[in-house]
């Protein structure tokens, strides 16, 4: 009997060894539910130094929306030793080719930034769903193979509007923005709501450069608005904002920058900046990808995520604040509003324009 038992145990041990050699480890699977996020096909456990990450975007130039992304990607390369690259798209015809090439070159994570990339990344992700992880920044896509990252720009615009309402000595408020339409209404609506929170009788003038670089046109519009009595003119046309800044220095109205710190000791009329920190976004995406925690759920980043805000309110500047205009009392009042946005006491849901 002992020999039979020993023989049975030996057979079981051999079977176990072969099973261990041939079987794949069992992966834990989250229970299916509507709230369970779908997991990204990130190569969990892969050495970060073997990962390839690519950013495909418009021509970077001096556009802070893109230069910050470049900085974020550089930071991640330094932190993890990743292989990183950036491909700039000169015109609309090359987006899909560049995204397709990124797949063929075996990039693990493909990040696309810019409205023109939305349809191309969706097309490639549908054709090659398992070949890479796809992320679209600044545009919402319904493709389940593409993670969408958008922003709550209205939250930062609201804080800028409050500042404008508290420093402007008139009831007339101007704004020189890049373009109109529902996609950019978040900036206009948030700005107006912030102003009206402290100046309910405010009047607004909006002009549009239809360009991110035409500083001369921005200056012309700003001068016209100043002549019409606007004591604060919100600048939101990227590099073209420098035209508004020049006009502010000449005519003495107050203004605000966009995306990154635009304050300057040489121009104290730029009293704050509406922050849209895309470096934070890139670093968050890449970190979660490397750690294997990136999901394909769409996300929208605001003040709470430290991606959106206002200078001197949600973050500091390298330049001293113009305390004669942006006083401690004003800063405290606007900071209180920022806290209420984070806590959900102030909810900023952007309506359709005209409603």
TAGI-V502498 format. One record per pair of residues at least 12 apart in sequence whose C-alpha atoms are under 10 Angstrom apart, sorted by the first residue. I is the first residue (numbers start at 1). J is the second residue. If there is no record, write none. Layout:
BEGIN
i->(I,I)
j->(J,J)
END
This chain:
BEGIN
i->(36,36,37,37,37,37,37,38,38,38,38,38,38,39,39,39,39,39,39,40,40,40,40,40,40,40,40,40,40,40,40,40,40,40,41,41,41,41,41,41,41,41,41,41,41,41,41,41,42,42,42,42,42,42,42,42,42,42,42,42,42,43,43,43,43,43,43,43,43,44,44,44,44,44,45,45,45,46,46,46,47,47,47,47,48,48,48,48,48,48,48,48,48,49,49,49,49,49,49,50,50,50,50,50,51,51,51,51,51,51,51,51,51,51,51,52,52,52,52,52,52,52,52,52,52,52,52,52,52,53,53,53,53,53,53,53,53,53,53,53,53,53,53,53,53,53,53,53,54,54,54,54,54,54,54,54,54,54,54,54,54,54,54,55,55,55,55,55,55,55,55,55,55,55,55,55,55,55,55,55,56,56,56,56,56,56,56,56,56,56,56,56,56,56,56,56,56,57,57,57,57,57,57,57,57,57,57,57,57,57,57,57,57,58,58,58,58,58,58,58,58,58,58,58,58,58,59,59,59,59,59,60,60,60,60,60,61,61,62,62,62,63,63,63,63,63,63,63,64,64,64,64,64,64,64,64,64,64,65,65,65,65,65,65,65,65,65,65,65,66,66,66,66,66,67,67,67,68,68,68,68,68,68,68,68,68,69,69,69,69,69,69,69,69,70,70,70,70,70,71,71,71,71,71,72,72,72,72,72,72,72,72,72,73,73,73,73,73,73,73,73,73,74,74,74,75,75,75,76,76,76,76,76,76,76,76,77,77,79,80,80,80,82,82,83,83,84,84,85,85,85,86,86,87,87,87,89,89,89,91,92,92,92,93,93,94,94,94,95,95,95,95,95,95,95,96,96,96,96,96,96,96,96,96,97,97,97,98,98,98,99,99,99,99,99,99,99,99,99,99,100,100,100,100,100,100,100,101,102,103,103,103,103,103,103,103,104,104,104,106,106,107,107,107,108,108,108,108,108,108,109,109,109,109,109,109,109,109,109,110,110,110,110,110,110,110,111,111,111,111,111,111,111,111,111,111,112,112,112,112,112,112,112,113,113,113,113,113,113,114,114,114,114,115,115,115,115,115,116,117,117,117,118,118,118,118,118,118,118,118,118,118,119,119,121,121,121,121,121,121,121,122,122,122,122,122,122,122,122,122,123,123,124,124,125,125,125,125,126,126,126,126,127,128,129,129,129,130,132,132,133,133,133,133,133,133,133,134,134,134,134,135,135,135,135,135,135,136,136,136,136,137,137,137,137,137,137,137,137,138,138,138,138,138,139,139,140,140,140,141,142,143,144,144,144,145,145,146,146,146,147,147,147,147,147,147,147,148,148,148,148,148,149,149,149,149,149,149,149,149,150,150,150,150,150,150,151,151,151,151,151,151,151,151,151,151,151,151,151,152,152,152,152,152,152,152,152,152,152,152,152,152,152,153,153,153,153,153,153,153,153,153,153,153,153,153,153,153,153,153,153,153,153,154,154,154,154,154,154,154,154,154,154,154,154,154,154,154,154,154,154,154,155,155,155,155,155,155,155,155,155,155,155,155,155,155,155,155,155,155,155,155,155,155,155,155,156,156,156,156,156,156,156,156,156,156,156,156,156,156,156,156,156,156,156,156,156,157,157,157,157,157,157,157,157,157,157,157,157,157,157,157,157,157,157,157,158,158,158,158,158,158,158,158,158,158,158,158,158,158,158,158,158,158,158,158,159,159,159,159,159,159,159,159,159,159,159,159,159,159,159,159,159,159,160,160,160,160,160,160,160,160,160,160,160,160,160,160,160,160,160,160,160,160,160,161,161,161,161,161,161,161,161,161,161,161,161,161,161,161,161,161,161,161,162,162,162,162,162,162,162,162,162,162,162,162,162,162,162,163,163,163,163,163,163,163,163,163,163,163,163,163,163,163,163,164,164,164,164,164,164,164,164,164,164,164,164,164,164,164,164,164,165,165,165,165,165,165,165,165,165,165,165,165,166,166,166,166,166,166,166,166,166,166,166,166,167,167,167,167,167,167,167,167,167,168,168,168,168,168,168,168,168,168,168,169,169,169,169,169,170,170,170,170,170,170,170,171,171,171,171,171,171,171,171,171,171,171,172,172,172,172,172,172,172,172,172,172,172,172,172,173,173,173,173,173,173,173,173,173,173,173,173,173,173,173,173,173,174,174,174,174,174,174,174,174,174,174,174,174,174,174,174,174,174,174,174,175,175,175,175,175,175,175,175,175,175,175,175,175,175,175,175,175,175,175,175,175,175,176,176,176,176,176,176,176,176,176,176,176,176,176,176,176,176,176,176,176,176,176,176,177,177,177,177,177,177,177,177,177,177,177,177,177,177,177,177,178,178,178,178,178,178,178,178,178,178,178,178,178,178,178,178,179,179,179,179,179,179,179,179,179,180,180,180,180,180,180,181,181,182,182,182,182,182,183,183,184,184,185,185,185,185,186,186,186,186,186,186,187,187,187,187,188,188,188,188,188,188,189,189,189,189,189,189,190,190,190,191,192,193,194,194,203,204,204,204,205,205,205,205,205,205,206,206,206,206,206,207,207,207,207,208,208,208,209,209,209,209,209,210,210,211,211,211,211,212,212,212,212,212,212,213,213,213,213,213,213,213,214,214,214,214,214,214,214,215,215,215,215,215,215,215,215,215,215,216,216,216,216,216,216,217,217,217,217,218,218,218,218,218,218,218,218,218,218,218,218,219,219,219,219,219,219,219,219,219,220,220,220,221,221,221,221,222,222,222,222,222,222,222,222,222,222,222,222,223,223,223,223,223,223,223,223,224,225,226,226,226,226,226,226,227,229,230,230,231,231,231,231,231,231,232,232,232,232,232,232,232,232,233,233,233,233,233,233,233,233,234,234,234,234,234,234,234,234,235,235,235,235,235,235,235,236,236,236,236,236,236,237,237,237,238,238,238,238,239,239,241,241,241,241,241,242,242,244,244,244,245,245,245,245,245,245,245,246,246,246,247,248,248,248,248,249,249,249,249,249,250,250,251,252,252,252,253,253,254,254,254,254,254,254,254,255,255,255,255,255,255,256,256,256,256,256,256,256,256,257,257,257,257,257,257,257,257,258,258,258,258,258,258,258,259,259,259,259,259,259,259,259,259,259,259,260,260,260,260,260,260,260,260,260,260,261,261,261,261,261,261,261,261,261,261,262,262,262,262,262,263,263,263,263,263,263,263,264,264,264,264,264,265,265,265,265,267,268,268,268,268,268,269,269,270,270,271,271,271,271,271,271,271,271,272,272,272,272,272,272,272,272,273,273,273,273,273,273,274,274,274,274,274,274,275,275,275,275,275,275,275,275,275,275,276,276,276,276,276,276,276,276,277,277,277,277,277,277,278,278,278,279,280,280,280,280,280,281,281,281,281,284,302,302,303,303,303,303,304,304,304,304,304,305,309,310,310,310,311,312,312,312,312,313,313,313,313,313,313,313,313,313,314,314,314,314,314)
j->(295,297,294,295,296,297,298,144,145,294,295,296,297,292,293,294,295,296,297,130,132,133,134,145,146,147,288,289,292,293,294,295,296,297,108,109,129,130,131,132,133,134,145,289,292,294,295,296,108,109,130,132,133,288,289,290,291,292,293,294,295,108,109,132,133,289,290,291,292,289,290,291,292,293,290,291,292,290,291,292,80,81,82,290,77,79,80,81,82,83,289,290,291,77,80,81,82,83,290,80,81,82,83,108,80,81,82,83,84,106,107,108,109,289,290,77,81,82,83,84,85,102,105,106,107,108,109,110,132,73,76,77,82,83,84,85,86,102,106,107,108,109,110,111,132,133,286,289,73,83,84,85,86,87,99,102,103,107,108,109,110,111,112,69,70,73,84,85,86,87,88,99,102,109,110,111,112,113,135,282,85,86,87,88,89,95,98,99,102,110,111,112,113,114,117,121,136,69,86,87,88,89,90,95,98,111,112,113,114,115,116,117,137,87,88,89,90,91,92,95,112,113,114,115,116,117,87,88,89,90,91,86,87,88,89,90,88,239,213,238,239,212,213,238,239,240,259,260,238,239,258,259,260,261,276,277,278,279,113,114,138,238,258,259,260,276,277,278,279,113,114,277,278,279,260,278,279,259,260,276,277,278,279,280,281,282,113,277,278,279,280,281,282,283,85,86,278,279,282,278,279,280,282,283,277,278,279,280,281,282,283,284,286,85,86,279,280,281,282,283,285,286,279,282,283,279,282,283,279,282,283,284,285,286,287,290,283,286,287,286,287,290,286,290,107,108,107,109,102,107,110,111,112,99,102,112,114,116,117,116,116,117,120,116,120,116,117,120,112,116,117,118,119,120,121,116,117,118,119,120,121,122,123,124,120,121,124,117,120,121,111,112,117,120,121,122,123,124,125,134,120,121,123,124,125,127,128,124,132,124,125,128,131,132,133,134,128,131,132,131,132,131,132,133,130,131,132,133,134,289,131,132,133,134,135,285,286,289,290,125,132,133,134,135,136,146,133,134,135,136,137,146,147,282,285,286,134,135,136,137,138,139,148,135,136,137,138,139,149,136,137,138,139,136,137,138,139,140,139,136,137,139,135,136,137,138,139,140,141,143,146,148,141,143,134,135,136,141,143,145,146,134,135,136,141,142,143,144,145,146,143,145,145,146,143,144,145,146,143,144,145,146,145,145,144,145,146,145,145,146,145,146,147,289,294,295,296,146,147,148,296,147,148,149,285,296,298,148,149,150,298,149,150,151,278,281,282,299,300,150,151,278,300,301,151,183,298,299,300,298,298,296,296,297,298,296,297,296,297,298,285,294,295,296,297,298,299,296,297,298,299,300,281,285,296,297,298,299,300,301,281,298,299,300,301,302,186,276,277,278,281,299,300,301,302,303,305,307,308,186,187,190,276,300,301,302,303,307,308,309,348,349,350,184,185,186,187,188,189,190,191,259,274,275,276,300,301,302,303,307,308,309,348,184,185,186,187,188,189,190,191,192,193,194,274,302,303,308,309,348,349,350,186,187,189,190,191,193,194,274,275,301,302,303,304,308,309,310,337,338,341,342,346,347,348,349,186,187,190,191,194,258,259,273,274,275,276,302,303,307,308,309,310,311,313,314,338,186,187,188,189,190,191,192,193,194,195,234,236,258,273,274,275,308,309,310,186,187,188,189,190,191,192,193,194,195,196,197,274,309,310,334,337,338,341,348,190,191,193,194,195,273,274,309,310,311,313,314,333,334,335,337,338,341,187,190,191,192,193,194,195,234,255,256,257,271,272,273,274,275,309,310,311,313,334,173,187,188,189,190,191,192,193,194,195,196,197,198,199,232,234,256,274,334,190,191,192,193,194,195,196,197,198,199,330,331,333,334,337,191,194,195,198,232,256,271,272,310,313,325,326,330,331,333,334,191,192,194,195,196,198,199,231,232,233,234,254,255,256,271,272,326,191,192,194,195,196,197,198,199,200,202,231,232,194,195,197,198,199,325,326,327,330,331,333,334,231,232,254,271,324,325,326,327,330,195,199,230,231,232,233,253,254,255,325,229,230,231,232,253,199,202,203,229,230,231,232,195,199,200,201,202,203,204,229,230,231,232,201,202,203,204,205,225,226,228,229,230,231,232,233,191,192,195,202,203,204,205,206,225,226,228,229,230,231,232,233,234,203,204,205,206,207,221,222,224,225,226,228,229,230,231,232,233,234,235,255,188,191,192,204,205,206,207,208,218,221,222,225,230,232,233,234,235,236,237,244,255,256,188,205,206,207,208,209,217,218,219,220,221,222,225,233,234,235,236,237,240,241,243,244,206,207,208,209,210,211,212,218,221,234,235,236,237,238,240,241,207,208,209,210,211,212,213,214,218,235,236,237,238,239,240,241,206,207,208,209,210,211,212,236,237,206,207,208,209,210,353,352,353,350,351,352,353,354,352,353,236,353,350,351,352,353,348,349,350,351,352,353,234,236,274,350,204,206,234,236,350,353,348,349,350,351,352,353,348,349,350,234,204,348,334,337,230,225,230,233,221,224,225,228,230,233,221,222,225,233,234,221,222,224,225,221,236,237,221,236,237,240,241,237,240,237,238,239,240,236,237,238,239,240,241,237,238,239,240,241,242,243,237,238,239,240,241,242,243,237,238,239,240,241,242,243,244,245,246,240,241,242,243,244,246,240,241,243,244,235,236,237,239,240,241,242,243,244,245,246,247,240,241,242,243,244,245,246,247,248,243,244,247,233,243,244,247,234,235,241,243,244,245,246,247,248,251,253,255,243,244,246,247,248,250,251,253,247,253,247,248,251,252,253,254,251,253,253,254,248,251,252,253,254,255,248,252,253,254,255,256,269,270,245,247,248,253,254,255,256,270,254,255,256,257,258,270,273,274,255,256,257,258,270,273,274,256,257,258,259,273,274,257,258,259,257,258,259,260,257,258,255,256,257,258,262,257,262,256,257,270,257,262,263,267,268,269,270,267,269,270,269,267,268,269,270,266,267,268,269,270,267,269,269,267,268,269,269,270,267,268,269,270,271,272,325,268,269,270,271,272,273,269,270,271,272,273,274,310,311,270,271,272,273,274,275,310,311,272,273,274,275,276,310,311,273,274,275,276,277,278,307,308,309,310,311,272,273,274,275,276,277,278,310,311,317,273,274,275,276,310,311,316,317,318,319,274,275,311,317,319,311,317,318,319,320,321,322,317,318,319,320,321,319,320,321,322,322,320,321,322,323,325,322,325,321,322,311,312,320,321,322,323,325,326,310,311,312,313,317,321,322,326,309,310,311,312,313,317,308,309,310,311,313,314,302,303,306,307,308,309,310,311,314,315,301,302,303,306,307,308,309,310,301,302,306,307,308,309,301,307,308,307,301,305,306,307,308,301,305,306,307,305,341,342,338,339,341,342,338,339,341,342,343,342,338,334,335,338,331,326,331,334,335,330,331,332,333,334,335,336,337,338,331,334,335,338,339)
END
